C-alpha cells in the first residue's frame, strides 16, 4: 500500500507539474500577458534631422509595445533620405520639406510608390551668439542682406547689415544642401529654393551649427525649433519683424510653439512629413507603426520632441490619405511657404 500511495502521489505531482508548465507556456504565447503584439520585423527609416526627434520618440513608444520590431533611423537630411527612399533602400523617409519633382521621377523610375503624410509643424529659428546684444530683431530684408548670393564677399560685417550695428565680423552657419531646412529657408528668405551665398559653414549636423555660433561672437545660423529649446543656454533666438520695422516693437515675433500655433510667426513656419513606401505598408509591422504615428493621442509625443502637433482635422485628412492609399504629393505645383494644410489636403 505504501508503494501504491507513493506511485499515486508521484503521478499526481507529475500531473500538476505538467499542468503548471502548460499554463506558463500559454502565458508566454499570450500577447496580453507578455506585452507583445506578436509583430516582428525590421523597419528602415532615414532623412531629416528635424523630423528625427519625432520619429525617434514615436519609435521608442512603438517598440515598447512591440519588442520584436526593430526600427533603424538614419539622419542624412531630407534630400539624402529621399534619395535612399526612392532607390528602394528604406521603408519610410523623414522630410522637412515636400518631395521634389526630380525625386518623384527617381521614385517612378525605380517603381517606388509612396504616400505623403504630414506629421507636425515646425518653425525655423534664426540664432546668434549669447554675447550678440544688437541683433535682437531682424527684418526680412536684413535676413536677405545676410544670406543672399549677392552678399558673398560684400557683406562681411554686422555694421553692414544695419546702421548702428557694431563692427564685428559676420560668420554664417547653416544646414547643408541635402537638408530640407536649407531648402525651406532659402526659398522663404531669398525667394528661390537653394539660392544662398556659398561662403558659409554648412553641415547636416545641427549640433555643428550650435557649436559654431556659440564659439563665434559674430556667428549667425538657423535650424528647426526643436533644437532651439535645448540650446537656449548657449544661444539666443532672433525675433523676426513682421512689420519690417527696426524699432523692436510689437512687430517682432519670436520663434515659439505658441506663435506658430497662432499663425503669427511667418513665413518660417512649415509642415513636416514622412513618406511611406506602399509596398512596405503590406508588411503588418510597417502598417501598425504608421497607424501609431498618426494617432492624435500621440500628439504629446510631438510636443515632447519640441514640435507643434497638427490639428484634429489635419490628422483626420492624413489618416484618410493612408487608409485610401492616396499616392503622390499634393505639393508638386505649390509651395509650402505659408501653406494651410487643411486646404491643400
Secondary structure, 3 states (H helix, E strand, C coil): CHHHHHHHHHHHHHHHHHHHHHHHHHHHHCHHHHCCCCCCEEEEEEECHHHHHHHHHHHHHHHHHCCCEEEEECCCHHHHHHHHHHCCCCCEEEECCCCCHHHHHHHHHCCCCEEEEEEEEEEEEEEEECCCCCCCEEEHHHHHHHHCHHHCCCCCEHHHCCCCCCCCECEEEEECCCCHHHHHHHHHHHCCCCCCCCCCEEECCHHHHHHHHHCCCCEEEEEECHHHHCCCCCEEECEEECCCCCCCCCCEECCCHHHHHCCCCCCCEEEEEEEEECCHHHCHHHHHHHHHHCCHHHHHHHHHCCCECCCHHHHHHHHHHHHCCCCECCCCCCCCCCCCHHHHC
